[in-house]
Amino acid sequence: MIKIANAPCSWGVLEFDVEGVAAGYMQVLDEITGTGYAGTELGDLGFMPTDPLALRKDLTDHRLELVGAFVPVTLANKESYHEGEASALTVSNLMHSAGYNNAYIVLADDNGSIKKRMQNAGRITPALGMSEIQWSVFSTSAEKIAEKVWKEYGYKTVFHHHCGGYIETPDEIDKLMDYTDPELLGLCLDTGHYRFGGGDPLKALENYADRIWHIHFKDYDARVGEASVKNKWDYFESVKQGVFCELGEGDVDFKAILNILKDRNYTGWIVVEQDVLPGMGNPRLYAKANRMYLKTLGL
């Protein structure tokens, strides 16, 4: 049975250093539960309690499962590897100590540090990509972290492609999947980021059938995407303008995606994400509308 979660990024709780004040964690948990979701991801480390007993109590009180944790790491820089590994292990230890043994480490590129990619999100060209040396460091680092997390805590690691990071376009995702061990590193398919990065999520489901272990449902407004290209917006301006709209209002074919998932007997979590900047819009209403939309699809 597919279960539905939401995530703190839908309330503007981001891993980036951006202006604005996001909602506190108790408000986020209240509203995730109140709008009909059964789980959450951890959010940026420190957003929720880092004491495992307190974390467990707060999530249990809200009748929520912890389904994963987003861990951004500067993977293309060899000197940053040990810091990234330590971050992944710290998060793994927290989830494990709190008793959540079926969660995922959602590994991602620390895209906030790559200005040229953030400035060109949604219109990446090969010239903005990594060198072969960087590719080797990146893929090796991702694999080593996944192996370490698995050996020490038994968590599977999925890689989250993300606009503004070094792995955004379908070609870049293809290359990472080719360069890494399919037994160690899976893929977190984010439908909105895949569309913004120039791909069709249905094609991703076909291409990476055995690697997709975790899924983020995010919609994409093509009109905003086109305006982003025309006006050369950076990633944050595109988000501010609503490139990730409410589910059902963009061009991601969620009905077709669900049909494929059901045909494959997918029984994992679907995490709804509607990325907003801190203080932007009304996340509770968005979350409610997104949950109601999924109910029309039988979820």
C-alpha positions as semicolon CSV with decimal commas, in nm:
position;residue;x (nm);y (nm);z (nm)
1;M;0,000;0,000;0,000
2;I;0,138;0,340;-0,099
3;K;0,154;0,587;0,190
4;I;0,160;0,966;0,164
5;A;0,395;1,201;0,348
6;N;0,486;1,568;0,324
7;A;0,811;1,746;0,407
8;P;0,927;2,063;0,585
9;C;1,044;2,218;0,255
10;S;0,675;2,265;0,172
11;W;0,675;2,515;0,460
12;G;0,986;2,700;0,342
13;V;1,225;2,503;0,562
14;L;1,517;2,482;0,321
15;E;1,879;2,374;0,334
16;F;1,978;2,705;0,174
17;D;2,080;3,022;0,353
18;V;1,795;3,243;0,231
19;E;1,611;3,542;0,371
20;G;1,281;3,510;0,550
21;V;1,147;3,319;0,849
22;A;1,001;2,973;0,800
23;A;0,744;2,810;1,027
24;G;0,862;2,638;1,346
25;Y;0,875;2,262;1,360
26;M;0,572;2,215;1,586
27;Q;0,358;2,422;1,350
28;V;0,485;2,219;1,056
29;L;0,407;1,889;1,230
30;D;0,063;2,015;1,337
31;E;-0,019;2,114;0,981
32;I;0,120;1,800;0,818
33;T;-0,104;1,591;1,043
34;G;-0,396;1,831;1,015
35;T;-0,396;1,818;0,636
36;G;-0,405;1,440;0,620
37;Y;-0,050;1,308;0,582
38;A;0,093;1,001;0,754
39;G;0,464;1,080;0,745
40;T;0,735;1,342;0,713
41;E;1,099;1,378;0,624
42;L;1,336;1,522;0,882
43;G;1,410;1,858;0,725
44;D;1,738;2,041;0,769
45;L;1,932;1,891;1,062
46;G;1,844;2,091;1,373
47;F;1,498;2,191;1,254
48;M;1,341;1,908;1,452
49;P;1,480;1,786;1,786
50;T;1,823;1,625;1,767
51;D;1,755;1,430;2,085
52;P;1,615;1,096;1,962
53;L;1,368;1,052;2,249
54;A;1,227;1,401;2,196
55;L;1,207;1,345;1,821
56;R;1,026;1,016;1,866
57;K;0,779;1,165;2,114
58;D;0,693;1,465;1,895
59;L;0,639;1,253;1,585
60;T;0,440;0,990;1,777
61;D;0,224;1,261;1,932
62;H;0,148;1,379;1,579
63;R;0,086;1,023;1,451
64;L;0,362;1,064;1,193
65;E;0,628;0,827;1,062
66;L;0,976;0,951;0,978
67;V;1,036;0,835;0,621
68;G;1,371;0,991;0,536
69;A;1,616;1,275;0,570
70;F;1,759;1,508;0,308
71;V;2,139;1,525;0,340
72;P;2,317;1,779;0,114
73;V;2,688;1,712;0,060
74;T;2,954;1,882;-0,152
75;L;3,021;1,564;-0,344
76;A;3,242;1,701;-0,622
77;N;3,507;1,824;-0,378
78;K;3,734;1,551;-0,239
79;E;3,835;1,772;0,055
80;S;3,471;1,789;0,169
81;Y;3,412;1,415;0,174
82;H;3,474;1,346;0,542
83;E;3,249;1,634;0,647
84;G;2,975;1,500;0,420
85;E;3,014;1,146;0,547
86;A;2,997;1,270;0,906
87;S;2,676;1,460;0,828
88;A;2,512;1,150;0,675
89;L;2,615;0,935;0,971
90;T;2,493;1,192;1,224
91;V;2,151;1,198;1,061
92;S;2,148;0,818;1,034
93;N;2,233;0,785;1,402
94;L;1,953;1,023;1,498
95;M;1,690;0,836;1,298
96;H;1,817;0,497;1,415
97;S;1,832;0,601;1,782
98;A;1,477;0,735;1,753
99;G;1,363;0,392;1,630
100;Y;1,292;0,469;1,266
101;N;1,452;0,177;1,086
102;N;1,275;0,195;0,749
103;A;1,374;0,546;0,648
104;Y;1,602;0,658;0,364
105;I;1,903;0,882;0,351
106;V;1,814;1,122;0,069
107;L;2,158;1,226;-0,048
108;A;2,193;1,537;-0,262
109;D;2,451;1,772;-0,400
110;D;2,511;2,076;-0,179
111;N;2,382;2,292;-0,461
112;G;2,377;2,614;-0,263
113;S;2,753;2,634;-0,312
114;I;2,750;2,618;-0,693
115;K;2,659;2,969;-0,808
116;K;2,677;2,906;-1,182
117;R;2,431;2,619;-1,149
118;M;2,193;2,810;-0,922
119;Q;2,195;3,102;-1,164
120;N;2,107;2,875;-1,457
121;A;1,864;2,625;-1,305
122;G;1,627;2,495;-1,571
123;R;1,860;2,582;-1,858
124;I;2,174;2,381;-1,791
125;T;2,413;2,322;-2,083
126;P;2,703;2,073;-2,098
127;A;2,946;2,363;-2,050
128;L;2,807;2,406;-1,697
129;G;2,873;2,043;-1,607
130;M;3,150;1,869;-1,416
131;S;3,489;1,768;-1,549
132;E;3,566;1,397;-1,571
133;I;3,779;1,428;-1,259
134;Q;3,489;1,587;-1,075
135;W;3,257;1,312;-1,200
136;S;3,489;1,050;-1,061
137;V;3,511;1,222;-0,723
138;F;3,136;1,287;-0,713
139;S;3,024;0,934;-0,794
140;T;3,285;0,771;-0,571
141;S;3,189;0,995;-0,279
142;A;2,818;0,923;-0,320
143;E;2,885;0,549;-0,334
144;K;3,116;0,550;-0,031
145;I;2,864;0,742;0,181
146;A;2,586;0,503;0,077
147;E;2,803;0,204;0,167
148;K;2,900;0,351;0,505
149;V;2,540;0,434;0,597
150;W;2,426;0,084;0,499
151;K;2,701;-0,095;0,692
152;E;2,664;0,109;1,010
153;Y;2,288;0,168;1,026
154;G;2,117;-0,047;0,762
155;Y;1,969;0,249;0,575
156;K;1,946;0,258;0,199
157;T;2,060;0,578;0,031
158;V;1,880;0,740;-0,262
159;F;2,023;1,025;-0,463
160;H;1,802;1,332;-0,507
161;H;1,862;1,514;-0,836
162;H;1,800;1,883;-0,773
163;C;1,784;2,193;-0,991
164;G;2,080;2,416;-0,910
165;G;2,306;2,121;-0,828
166;Y;2,550;1,927;-1,041
167;I;2,294;1,653;-1,110
168;E;1,992;1,820;-1,269
169;T;1,936;1,713;-1,630
170;P;1,831;1,366;-1,749
171;D;2,174;1,318;-1,907
172;E;2,345;1,397;-1,577
173;I;2,119;1,158;-1,389
174;D;2,189;0,889;-1,651
175;K;2,561;0,936;-1,603
176;L;2,542;0,918;-1,223
177;M;2,335;0,601;-1,241
178;D;2,588;0,450;-1,484
179;Y;2,882;0,548;-1,261
180;T;2,741;0,408;-0,936
181;D;2,658;0,065;-0,796
182;P;2,283;-0,008;-0,834
183;E;2,295;-0,216;-0,516
184;L;2,429;0,075;-0,311
185;L;2,273;0,391;-0,453
186;G;1,912;0,429;-0,557
187;L;1,729;0,727;-0,700
188;C;1,479;0,958;-0,534
189;L;1,267;1,063;-0,830
190;D;1,144;1,418;-0,779
191;T;0,884;1,475;-1,049
192;G;0,900;1,857;-1,036
193;H;1,277;1,883;-1,040
194;Y;1,292;1,629;-1,321
195;R;1,056;1,842;-1,530
196;F;1,235;2,168;-1,447
197;G;1,560;1,995;-1,542
198;G;1,422;1,922;-1,889
199;G;1,288;1,568;-1,855
200;D;0,964;1,369;-1,855
201;P;0,902;1,185;-1,525
202;L;0,729;0,902;-1,712
203;K;1,051;0,843;-1,904
204;A;1,244;0,847;-1,577
205;L;1,020;0,573;-1,439
206;E;1,096;0,369;-1,749
207;N;1,470;0,435;-1,748
208;Y;1,537;0,386;-1,377
209;A;1,271;0,130;-1,284
210;D;1,496;-0,070;-1,054
211;R;1,672;0,233;-0,902
212;I;1,371;0,436;-0,788
213;W;1,330;0,347;-0,421
214;H;1,177;0,675;-0,296
215;I;0,957;0,934;-0,468
216;H;0,883;1,304;-0,427
217;F;0,561;1,428;-0,588
218;K;0,609;1,786;-0,704
219;D;0,426;1,962;-0,987
220;Y;0,577;2,196;-1,245
221;D;0,426;2,507;-1,405
222;A;0,566;2,514;-1,760
223;R;0,464;2,877;-1,808
224;V;0,682;2,982;-1,515
225;G;0,958;2,757;-1,646
226;E;0,945;2,930;-1,983
227;A;0,949;3,271;-1,815
228;S;1,251;3,161;-1,613
229;V;1,441;3,082;-1,932
230;K;1,332;3,403;-2,101
231;N;1,414;3,627;-1,805
232;K;1,721;3,429;-1,692
233;W;1,592;3,389;-1,338
234;D;1,801;3,206;-1,083
235;Y;1,662;2,907;-0,893
236;F;1,520;3,111;-0,606
237;E;1,338;3,355;-0,832
238;S;1,182;3,065;-1,018
239;V;1,059;2,916;-0,690
240;K;0,933;3,259;-0,581
241;Q;0,737;3,290;-0,906
242;G;0,571;2,952;-0,845
243;V;0,752;2,711;-1,077
244;F;0,651;2,436;-0,834
245;C;0,273;2,476;-0,822
246;E;0,000;2,281;-0,647
247;L;-0,043;1,921;-0,758
248;G;-0,273;1,900;-1,057
249;E;-0,215;2,257;-1,169
250;G;0,105;2,188;-1,364
251;D;0,194;1,945;-1,641
252;V;0,318;1,643;-1,446
253;D;0,093;1,346;-1,528
254;F;0,045;1,206;-1,178
255;K;-0,235;0,972;-1,283
256;A;-0,008;0,799;-1,536
257;I;0,277;0,789;-1,282
258;L;0,053;0,622;-1,024
259;N;-0,064;0,365;-1,278
260;I;0,298;0,268;-1,342
261;L;0,377;0,253;-0,970
262;K;0,075;0,033;-0,902
263;D;0,164;-0,196;-1,193
264;R;0,507;-0,237;-1,035
265;N;0,357;-0,300;-0,690
266;Y;0,536;0,001;-0,542
267;T;0,469;0,000;-0,166
268;G;0,698;0,278;-0,052
269;W;0,624;0,634;0,043
270;I;0,524;0,920;-0,182
271;V;0,644;1,246;-0,027
272;V;0,452;1,551;-0,143
273;E;0,672;1,857;-0,178
274;Q;0,572;2,202;-0,295
275;D;0,891;2,398;-0,245
276;V;0,833;2,754;-0,127
277;L;1,065;3,018;0,013
278;P;1,042;3,107;0,385
279;G;0,728;3,308;0,449
280;M;0,592;3,251;0,098
281;G;0,220;3,185;0,047
282;N;0,008;2,965;0,271
283;P;0,173;2,623;0,305
284;R;-0,111;2,473;0,508
285;L;-0,363;2,548;0,235
286;Y;-0,125;2,416;-0,031
287;A;-0,073;2,096;0,168
288;K;-0,447;2,049;0,210
289;A;-0,515;2,108;-0,160
290;N;-0,238;1,867;-0,259
291;R;-0,374;1,596;-0,029
292;M;-0,726;1,644;-0,166
293;Y;-0,592;1,618;-0,520
294;L;-0,423;1,285;-0,444
295;K;-0,750;1,155;-0,299
296;T;-0,911;1,216;-0,640
297;L;-0,648;0,975;-0,775
298;G;-0,735;0,711;-0,518
299;L;-0,457;0,780;-0,265
